């Protein structure tokens, strides 16, 4: 018997999933939670084999839950179940420790298969999402190669650009001349293959050199 916990902010979805999952008797729903905070509270008392986790929830979302699970070394396998098929969600989930990712419009047979695969030590990504994931990872590898070309000072200037600083401010903060700032920016544009400050800022944010809050 595989014991699972369902975390979703919609009660009707939790009830529907429980009925589908428990239908053939191989899997048992031992707990439920309506958001990330309740999920972590419940996990302090019970230890399900698999956590069926939504991404977008109030109070604390699924990605934040994943980060806490890693930080606290909570022993549970995590299958993300979401409506969102954007590859950014998938990459973020996998990078933060999820063992699987599946969409809510999948057949119940595929969901049960994903739970079993994860429970027995495998990983499961919905097959039609894999090409998107591979393409994204290839692009991320290319971006990392570009980042590796930058000097420490150039990274500092790039981050400053992404934070909206003008050349005068960058020069003052880094204690260098505006002419030197311009030279750094010219080199940065060439190395990361962008044409203007906006594209440079997007590159920095996309690659987590700077975060927007």
N, C-alpha and C positions, 0 to 999 in steps of 0.2 A: 504494500500500500504506500502510495506517495502522498505525503501531507503537504498541502499548499496553503498559502495565504493570499487573499485577493485584496489589492489596494486600488480603489477607484472612488472618485468623489460622487458618483451616481449610484444610488441604492438599487435602482432597477437593473443597471448593468451588472452589479455584483450578484444580484439574485439570479439573473439569467445565466451568468457564467457558472455559478455554483450548480445550477440544474444541469447544464450541458456537461460540465466536467465530471460530476458524480454519477452520471447516467449509467456507465458500464461497470462501475465498482472498483476500478483500478486506482482512482485518485480520490482523496478526501479533502474537502475544504475545512481546515481546522481553525481559521481565523479570518477576519475581515477588518479593513480600516478605510476611512473616508478621506484621509489625507496623509501626507508624509509624517507629520508630527505624531498622529495616532499610530501610524505604522511602526515607528521606532519605539514608541511606548509599549506596544504589544510585543515587539521582538525582544524586549527586555525580559519578558515572562515566558514566552514559548519559542520553540525552535523548529519552524517548518522546514521542509526539505527544499521547497521552491517558493519564491516570492513572485507573484504575478502582479506587476507594477505598472500603473499608468504614469505618463510623463507630466501632463498638465493638470495640476491639482492646486487647490488653495492652501495657504499656510506654508507648505513645503512641497516642492515638486519632486518628480521622480529622480531627476539628475542629482538634486541635493541629497535625497535619500541614499542614492548610490555612493556618494562621496562619504557620507557618515558611516555607511556599512564598511567601506574600505578602511576608513580612519580607525574605527572601533574593532575592526577585524571580526565582524559578525559572520558566523558561518552559515550562509544561506546562498543558494543559487538564485539568480534573478533573471526573469523573463519579462522584458518590456512588452506591454500590450497597449497599443495606441492607435488613434485615428490618423496620426501624422505620418505621411510617407516621405517627407522631406529628408534628404540624405543627411542633413546637418544633425537632425535628431538621432539618427542611427549611429553616426560617427561619435557623437557626444556620449551616447549610452555605452557603446563598446569601449571607448577610451576610459570610461569611468567604472568599468568592471562588470557590466551586464554580460551574462552568458548567452542571451538570446534576445531577438527582436522580431515581433510579429504584429501584424495589423489586425484591428478589431473586425474587419470584414472578411477575415479568413474563415474557412470551414472549421467546424468544431473538431473534425478529425485531425486537421493540421495542428490546431492548438494543442490537442492531447499528445500528438506525436512530439511537438516541440518541448512540452513539459517532461516527457519521458526521456528524450535525448539529453536534456540539460541535467536531469536528475542523475542519470547514469554517467555523467562526466563529460558529455559532449557540449558543443555549441550549436546554436540554431539561429540562422538568419533567414527570413522569408525569401525563398529562391528568387523571386522577381526583383528583389531589392539588391541582390549581390552585384550585378553589373554597375549600379549606381555607386555602391560602396567602393568597388575596385577603382573606378574612374576617379573618385574623390581622393582615395589614398595615393594614387599615382600623382595627382596634382599637388597633394600635400608634400610628397617627397620632393617634387620639383621645387616647391616653395622653400623647403628646408635647405636645399642646395643653394638657392639664392641667398638665404639668410646667412649661411655659412661663409659667403663671400664678403659679408659686411664686417668692418672693423668694429671694435667696441664703441668707439666714438660715433661711427655712422649709425649704429643701432640707437644710441642715445638721441641723435638728431632725428631719426625716423620716428621714434616714440614721441618726441616733442612736436613733430609735424602732426602726428595723429591726434595729439591733445590740443591742436588748434593754435599752437604758438607761432608767432611771426619770427622772421629771421633775427630781428633786433632782440627779441626776448630770448631766443635760443642762444645767441651770442653772449648775452648778459649772464644767463643761467649757467652756461658751460665755460664762461671766462675765456672766450675766444672771439676773434674779430668776425664781423658780418661777412667779410670776404671769404674767410675760412668756412663759415656756415654755408655759403653759396657753393663753394667747391665740394663740400661734403654732400650737399643735396644733389648736385650734378652727378657725383659718383654713385649715390644711392639709386637715383633714377635709372642709371645704366645697369647696375647690378641686379636690381629686382624687376627690370623691364617694365617701368611705368613711365607715363608722360607728364604727369602733374602731381601736385600735392594731394589732391583728392584721391587719386588712384593709390598713391603711396600710403595714405591713411587707411584706406580700405584693406590694403595688403597687410598692414601692421595689425589691424583689428582682427582680420580673418585668421591670422596666424598667432593670435594670443600674445602678441608683443605688448599690446595695451588692451585694456578692457573698458567697455562703456557700462556705466551703471545708471 
